Every structure is written in structure tokens, then in C-alpha cells.
Amino acid sequence: MNIYEHTYIAAPEANKKDLENIEKKIEEILSKSSGKICKVEDWGLRNLAYPIKKNNKGYYRNIYLEGDNKTVRAIEEFEKFNDKVIKYLSMKIKDLPKEESELAKEKK
């Protein structure tokens, strides 16, 4: 199994329940293909560099997960059609980071 860093931005009007539903669906997709979430970082509500779908802010969420490329494609397919997710990005990484990211440290 490969390790991926997956970041998504949810619309600023998304409430806590919407974010939990997105997270549950990602976990469901991973469990179907024997993948797992290794680490989750909540970066909070942040300004966007440029407007995306008429939004100037968004809730950033960073997830480190184990899975194969089909699983990541399934997650991205779900997010593509979810109206609460305005942007997403997945990258394959070699190792799981041992420390929190700077954005996660900044939020605390």
C-alpha cells in the first residue's frame, strides 16, 4: 500500500456536520479497499489565494492515508461531485511525516 497526502477545501458555509460527513465517506471508501487514515490535520478556516466557485475562504483539512491509486481516485470522484468540497489535491509521498505541518502548528 502507498501513502498519500490528501488535502481538501470545504466551502465556508459548511458546518461541522458537513465536514464530519465528508470524513465518514472517505473512511467508508478506504475501508472498502482495506486502506486506512493514518493522520488528520485540521487547518481551519483560511483565506484562499484566489476565489474558487465564488468563495474567498474555505475550511482546509489534510489527511494522510494508506491505500492504492484506485482508492484515491474513488475519494477524488466523491469530492468532485460533493457541493461542499470546492478543491482537493492528492499526492503520493514516501514516508509519513513525524511532525505536524506548519499550518497545523499555526492553528494551535
C-alpha positions in Angstrom: 0.0 0.0 0.0 1.1 3.5 -0.8 1.0 6.5 1.5 -0.9 9.6 0.2 -1.3 13.2 1.4 -4.8 14.3 0.6 -5.9 17.9 1.2 -9.4 19.2 0.5 -11.0 22.6 1.0 -14.6 22.7 2.1 -16.9 25.7 1.4 -17.0 28.3 4.2 -20.8 27.7 4.7 -20.1 24.0 5.5 -21.0 23.3 9.1 -19.3 20.8 11.4 -21.8 18.0 10.4 -21.0 18.5 6.7 -17.3 18.1 7.5 -17.9 15.0 9.6 -20.0 13.5 6.7 -17.2 14.1 4.2 -14.7 12.5 6.6 -17.0 9.5 7.2 -17.5 8.9 3.4 -13.7 9.0 3.0 -13.3 6.4 5.8 -16.0 4.3 4.1 -14.2 4.4 0.8 -10.9 3.4 2.5 -12.4 0.6 4.5 -13.9 -1.0 1.3 -10.4 -1.3 -0.2 -8.6 -2.2 3.1 -7.0 1.3 3.3 -6.8 3.4 6.4 -6.4 7.0 7.6 -3.0 7.5 9.3 -3.2 11.1 10.4 -5.7 14.0 10.1 -4.8 17.7 10.4 -7.5 20.4 10.7 -6.1 23.6 9.3 -9.3 25.6 9.9 -11.0 28.4 8.0 -8.4 30.2 5.9 -8.3 32.8 3.1 -7.9 31.4 -0.4 -5.2 32.8 -2.7 -7.9 33.4 -5.3 -11.7 33.0 -5.4 -12.8 29.4 -6.1 -16.5 28.9 -7.0 -17.2 32.5 -5.7 -15.6 31.7 -2.3 -12.8 33.7 -0.7 -12.4 31.4 2.3 -12.5 27.7 2.9 -12.1 25.0 5.6 -8.8 23.2 5.0 -8.4 19.6 6.0 -5.2 17.5 5.5 -5.4 13.7 5.6 -2.5 11.2 5.4 -3.8 7.8 4.3 -2.7 4.4 3.2 -4.3 2.9 0.1 -3.9 2.3 -3.6 -4.4 4.6 -6.5 -7.9 3.3 -7.2 -8.9 4.2 -3.7 -7.6 7.7 -4.1 -9.4 8.1 -7.4 -12.6 7.0 -5.7 -12.1 9.6 -3.0 -11.5 12.3 -5.6 -14.5 11.2 -7.6 -16.7 11.5 -4.5 -15.3 15.0 -3.7 -15.7 16.1 -7.4 -19.5 15.8 -7.1 -19.8 16.9 -3.5 -21.1 20.5 -3.4 -19.4 21.2 0.0 -15.9 20.4 -1.4 -14.5 23.3 -3.5 -11.0 22.0 -4.2 -8.9 18.9 -3.5 -5.4 17.5 -4.1 -3.8 14.1 -3.5 0.0 13.4 -3.6 1.8 10.2 -3.2 4.5 10.5 -0.6 7.4 8.2 0.5 7.0 8.4 4.3 4.5 9.6 6.8 5.7 12.9 8.4 6.7 12.5 12.0 5.9 16.1 13.0 2.8 18.2 12.4 2.8 20.6 9.5 3.4 24.3 10.0 -0.3 25.1 9.2 -1.4 22.7 12.0 1.0 24.2 14.4 -0.1 27.7 13.5 -3.8 26.8 14.2 -3.0 25.8 17.8 
